[in-house]
Amino acid sequence: MFKEFKDFAVKGNVIDMAVGIIIGTAFGKIVSSFVTDIIMPAFGLLLGGIDFSQFAVTLKPATDKTAAVILNYGLFVNTILDFLIIAFTIFFVIRHLNKFKKKEKAKITTPTEEILLLRGIRDELKKQP
């Protein structure tokens, strides 16, 4: 059982997936910082100096014994924007990768002039008795 697990764990696909997850996590942090530190302040400025991270509703005020219960919908808006930017970026990258693959496939399937000439010669030789 250990050998099977070792074979599974060191396969290229598993390692590639792990690298992808690590890079994806780092990319997510970059996008979160981009949204929180660049997009949202600019967006808030366009809307009259609004800071979305401060938007919240107090459901239950704090007392001497308990903390306040707060609904932070501004942070939720930031998280939604994070997701949309990440989703759009991934869509954009995949879209261009697919275009590149189609071009590569088209290059491979298009016969060269030499091949076309050789096919013509072959066809002419078949016609001769």
N, C-alpha and C positions, 0 to 999 in steps of 0.2 A: 504494500500500500504506500509506503514512503517513497519507493522508486517511482510509482505512478504519479504521486503528487509532485515529486521533483521534476519529472518529465513535463508535467503540465505547467508548473510554475516557471520553468526556464524556456518555454517555447517562445518564439519570437512574437507571436500575437499577444501574449500576456504581458510581455515586457513593453511592447509598443503601446498597449493600452495603458499601462502604468505611467509611461512617459507622457502620453496624451493627457491623462488625468492631472498629472503634476503641472504640466504646462497650462492646461485649462484652468486650474485653480489660480495659478499666478496671473493668467490673463483676466480672470474674473476680478481679482484684486485691482488690477490696473484699470479695468472698466469702471469698477465701483468708485475708485478715486477720481477718474475722469468725470463721471456723472456728479459725484458729490462736490468736488472741488472746482470744476470748470463749468459744466453744463448748467447745474442748478443755480449757482450764483448769477450766471448770465441770464438764464431764464427768469429768475426772480427779479433781476434788475429791469428786464423788459416789461415785467408786470408791475413795476412801481416799487421795487426794493423788497419784495417778498422773500422770506427765507423759509423754504418748504420744510426743512428739517425741524423747524420750531412749531409746525402745525400739529396741534394735539387737542384732544377733548378730555377733560377730567371727568371720569365716570363716578368716582368716589373721592372726595377730598381726604387729605391726610389727617389723621388724628394723632393724639399722643402715643397710641399703641400700634397703629398701623400706618403703612405708607399709602400714598395716594394711588388710585387705580387710574392710569392714563392710557388713552387710545391714541397712539402716535401715527396718525394717518399721513403726515408729511414724510416720515421715514418710509412708509409703505409706497408712496409715490416715487421716492428715490429708488426703491428696490424694483419697482415696475419699469422705470426708465433704464436701470441697469440691465434688466432682462431683455428689454426691447433692443438696446444697443448691442448686446451680446448676440441675440438671435439674428439681427440684421447683419452683423459682421460675419457670423458663421454662414448665413445664407449667401452673402456676397462672395466669400472665399470658395464655398462649394460650387457656386454658379460658375466662377471662373475656372475652377479645376475641371468641371465637366466640359466647358468649352475647349480647354486645352486637350483633354482626352479625345474629344471629337476630332480636333484638328490632327492629332497624332494618328488616330484611326484612319482618317481620310488620306493622310500622307502614305500610310502603309498600303492601302488598298488601291491607290492610283498607280497603274503600271507606267514604267518609264518608257521613253522613246525606244530604247534598245529592245525592251521586251516586246513592244508593239511591232518593231521591225522584224524581230525573230519570229514572232507569230505569223506575220505576213509571209515570210520565207517558208515557214513550215506549211502553211496552207497552200502555197504555190507548188511545193514539192509533192503534196498529197494529190494535187490535180494531175500531175504527170503520170503516164502509164508505166 
